[in-house]
């Protein structure tokens, strides 16, 4: 995941070093050449690449603690009207019944043919 994000991060760091930093601190901009910008960008990218997994793991851990998915699903299902669940389930059940009938019919034909 970090590898997918890094090109976007690199683009933002490049924009920051080349334009925004020079706007905020013109004196720093006057001292920074292409080599300095490239060196700083490389240092920032390495630091961010090592920092991202730590942040993501911490965020994912906190998210799991904050959100109880099982409780959310249970609550939402318990609040659904039975008639709505029946309307959603009946077409699927009808397909299962049709498949079972066809399977029974084919099984009966196979028994007749094999005996």
Protein Blocks (a to p, Z undefined) as FASTA:
>chain_A
ZZmmmmmmmmmmmmmmmmmmmmmmmmlmmmpcfklmmmmmmmmmmmmmmmmmmmmmmmmm
mmmmmpcfklmmmmmmmmpcfklmmmmmmmmmmmmmmmmmmmmmmmmmmmmmmZZ
